[in-house]
Amino acid sequence: MEALVRRYCKRLISGNREFILREVLAVKGLMELLMRPRNTGEKWTADEVMEIKSHLRILSKGIPAIAVFLLPGGSLLLPLFVAILDRRKRRAS
């Protein structure tokens, strides 16, 4: 079931990636906060997750695909959201 939800979310976000990225970049500090675990390896604090959800709540009014991250358990999918929005080139393993 989890794999199905992950695929569905990835398809929703990927289809709107450029628009979502533009909106996330418009919110000062949100991109840095989202990327911190990928860049530093540190986990988000509970307060940071609440801040991210607050920003996503506002963004979900214009981008309904983001609403899935506001549902109960949606914060477990935040790393997927970050992976899709990551603008760095991925190295081939």
Backbone as numpy.savetxt, mean C-alpha at the origin, in Angstrom:
# Nx Ny Nz CAx CAy CAz Cx Cy Cz
-7.40 -19.50 0.26 -8.22 -18.31 0.26 -7.35 -17.04 0.26
-6.28 -17.09 1.09 -5.40 -15.91 1.19 -4.75 -15.62 -0.16
-4.33 -16.65 -0.87 -3.71 -16.46 -2.17 -4.68 -15.82 -3.15
-5.93 -16.20 -3.07 -6.96 -15.63 -3.93 -7.14 -14.14 -3.65
-7.18 -13.78 -2.36 -7.33 -12.39 -1.97 -6.11 -11.59 -2.42
-4.92 -12.16 -2.24 -3.68 -11.46 -2.66 -3.68 -11.22 -4.17
-4.08 -12.22 -4.94 -4.12 -12.06 -6.41 -5.12 -11.00 -6.81
-6.28 -11.02 -6.17 -7.33 -10.04 -6.46 -6.84 -8.62 -6.15
-6.23 -8.45 -4.97 -5.71 -7.13 -4.57 -4.61 -6.68 -5.52
-3.74 -7.59 -5.87 -2.63 -7.24 -6.77 -3.17 -6.78 -8.12
-4.19 -7.46 -8.61 -4.79 -7.07 -9.89 -5.45 -5.69 -9.80
-6.17 -5.44 -8.71 -6.81 -4.14 -8.51 -5.79 -3.01 -8.45
-4.75 -3.20 -7.66 -3.75 -2.16 -7.47 -2.92 -2.00 -8.74
-2.51 -3.09 -9.35 -1.69 -3.01 -10.55 -2.41 -2.28 -11.68
-3.69 -2.52 -11.80 -4.47 -1.87 -12.85 -4.56 -0.36 -12.67
-4.44 0.10 -11.45 -4.54 1.53 -11.15 -3.23 2.08 -10.59
-2.13 1.37 -10.80 -0.86 1.69 -10.15 -0.42 3.14 -10.35
-0.42 3.62 -11.56 0.07 4.98 -11.82 -0.80 6.03 -11.13
-2.10 5.85 -11.19 -3.00 6.80 -10.54 -2.81 6.75 -9.02
-2.75 5.55 -8.47 -2.56 5.39 -7.02 -1.22 5.97 -6.60
-0.18 5.70 -7.36 1.15 6.22 -7.05 1.14 7.74 -7.03
0.49 8.34 -8.01 0.41 9.80 -8.07 -0.31 10.36 -6.84
-1.40 9.70 -6.44 -2.15 10.16 -5.28 -1.36 9.96 -3.98
-0.68 8.84 -3.86 0.12 8.57 -2.65 1.26 9.58 -2.55
1.88 9.91 -3.67 2.97 10.89 -3.67 2.48 12.28 -3.30
1.20 12.56 -3.56 0.64 13.87 -3.24 0.45 14.06 -1.74
0.39 12.97 -0.99 0.24 13.05 0.47 1.64 13.09 1.08
1.99 14.24 1.61 3.34 14.45 2.13 3.70 13.41 3.19
4.81 12.72 2.97 5.35 11.77 3.92 4.79 10.36 3.84
3.71 10.16 3.09 3.10 8.83 3.03 3.99 7.83 2.33
4.59 8.20 1.21 5.43 7.26 0.47 6.63 6.84 1.32
7.25 7.79 2.02 8.39 7.46 2.86 7.97 6.49 3.97
6.80 6.74 4.54 6.29 5.87 5.60 5.99 4.48 5.05
5.37 4.41 3.89 5.06 3.12 3.29 6.32 2.32 2.97
7.35 2.99 2.48 8.56 2.31 2.02 9.57 2.03 3.13
9.35 2.57 4.32 10.32 2.39 5.40 10.67 0.94 5.69
9.70 0.02 5.78 10.08 -1.38 6.02 10.94 -1.98 4.90
10.69 -1.60 3.66 11.49 -2.11 2.54 12.88 -1.49 2.52
12.96 -0.22 2.91 14.25 0.47 2.86 15.13 0.20 4.07
14.53 0.06 5.24 15.31 -0.06 6.47 15.17 -1.42 7.15
14.15 -2.18 6.80 13.92 -3.45 7.46 13.15 -3.32 8.77
12.85 -2.09 9.19 12.09 -1.87 10.43 10.60 -2.07 10.16
9.91 -2.59 11.15 8.46 -2.76 11.03 7.77 -1.47 11.42
6.54 -1.31 10.91 5.73 -0.16 11.29 5.27 -0.32 12.73
5.17 0.77 13.45 4.57 0.75 14.78 3.06 0.76 14.62
2.35 0.49 15.71 0.88 0.52 15.66 0.38 1.91 15.27
1.05 2.95 15.77 0.66 4.32 15.42 0.87 4.60 13.94
1.95 4.08 13.38 2.22 4.28 11.96 1.19 3.56 11.10
0.80 2.37 11.50 -0.24 1.64 10.75 -1.54 2.42 10.79
-1.86 2.99 11.96 -3.07 3.81 12.06 -2.98 5.04 11.16
-1.79 5.66 11.09 -1.59 6.82 10.22 -1.73 6.43 8.75
-1.16 5.30 8.37 -1.26 4.82 6.99 -2.73 4.57 6.65
-3.45 3.90 7.55 -4.87 3.62 7.31 -5.67 4.91 7.20
-5.31 5.90 7.99 -6.00 7.19 7.91 -5.81 7.82 6.53
-4.57 7.79 6.05 -4.30 8.33 4.71 -5.03 7.51 3.64
-5.02 6.18 3.77 -5.68 5.33 2.79 -7.19 5.53 2.82
-7.74 5.82 3.99 -9.18 6.09 4.10 -9.54 7.30 3.24
-8.73 8.33 3.33 -8.97 9.54 2.53 -8.80 9.23 1.04
-7.72 8.51 0.70 -7.47 8.18 -0.71 -8.53 7.24 -1.28
-9.13 6.39 -0.44 -10.11 5.43 -0.94 -11.38 6.10 -1.44
-11.60 7.35 -1.06 -12.76 8.08 -1.59 -12.63 8.31 -3.08
-11.41 8.48 -3.55 -11.16 8.67 -4.98 -10.72 7.40 -5.69
-10.22 6.45 -4.92 -9.71 5.20 -5.49 -10.32 4.04 -4.70
-11.49 3.56 -5.09 -12.16 2.51 -4.33 -11.34 1.24 -4.12
-10.39 0.95 -5.00 -9.57 -0.27 -4.87 -8.77 -0.28 -3.58
-8.50 0.89 -3.02 -7.70 0.98 -1.79 -8.52 0.57 -0.57
-9.83 0.59 -0.67 -10.70 0.29 0.48 -10.44 -1.09 1.06
-9.95 -2.03 0.26 -9.69 -3.38 0.75 -8.68 -3.36 1.90
-7.77 -2.39 1.92 -6.76 -2.31 2.98 -7.34 -1.76 4.28
-8.56 -1.24 4.23 -9.21 -0.70 5.41 -10.12 -1.72 6.10
-10.36 -2.83 5.44 -11.19 -3.88 6.01 -10.44 -4.57 7.15
-11.14 -5.24 8.03 -10.44 -5.99 9.09 -9.42 -6.96 8.48
-8.23 -6.90 8.97 -7.16 -7.74 8.44 -6.47 -7.14 7.23
-6.95 -6.02 6.75 -6.37 -5.39 5.56 -4.94 -4.94 5.75
-4.55 -4.67 6.99 -3.18 -4.24 7.23 -2.19 -5.37 6.95
-2.66 -6.62 6.96 -1.79 -7.74 6.60 -1.40 -7.69 5.12
-2.20 -6.98 4.33 -1.92 -6.88 2.90 -1.10 -5.63 2.55
-0.79 -4.80 3.54 -0.02 -3.58 3.26 1.33 -3.87 2.60
2.06 -4.92 2.99 3.31 -5.21 2.28 3.11 -5.46 0.78
1.98 -6.06 0.41 1.65 -6.25 -1.00 1.45 -4.91 -1.68
0.75 -4.01 -1.02 0.52 -2.65 -1.53 1.85 -1.95 -1.76
2.74 -2.06 -0.79 4.06 -1.43 -0.88 4.86 -2.03 -2.03
4.82 -3.35 -2.17 5.57 -4.01 -3.24 5.11 -3.55 -4.61
3.82 -3.34 -4.77 3.29 -2.91 -6.07 3.67 -1.47 -6.36
3.69 -0.62 -5.33 4.00 0.79 -5.52 5.50 1.09 -5.56
6.32 0.11 -5.18 7.77 0.33 -5.14 8.28 0.71 -6.53
8.91 1.87 -6.62 9.37 2.40 -7.91 10.79 2.00 -8.25
11.49 1.36 -7.32 12.86 0.95 -7.57 12.88 -0.18 -8.57
13.96 -0.25 -9.32 14.14 -1.38 -10.24 14.44 -2.62 -9.42
13.80 -3.69 -9.76 14.06 -4.94 -9.06 15.21 -5.67 -9.74
16.10 -6.16 -8.93 17.24 -6.91 -9.48 16.83 -8.33 -9.74
17.33 -8.88 -10.81 17.06 -10.29 -11.12 17.88 -11.14 -10.19
17.26 -12.12 -9.56 17.96 -12.98 -8.61 18.75 -14.05 -9.31
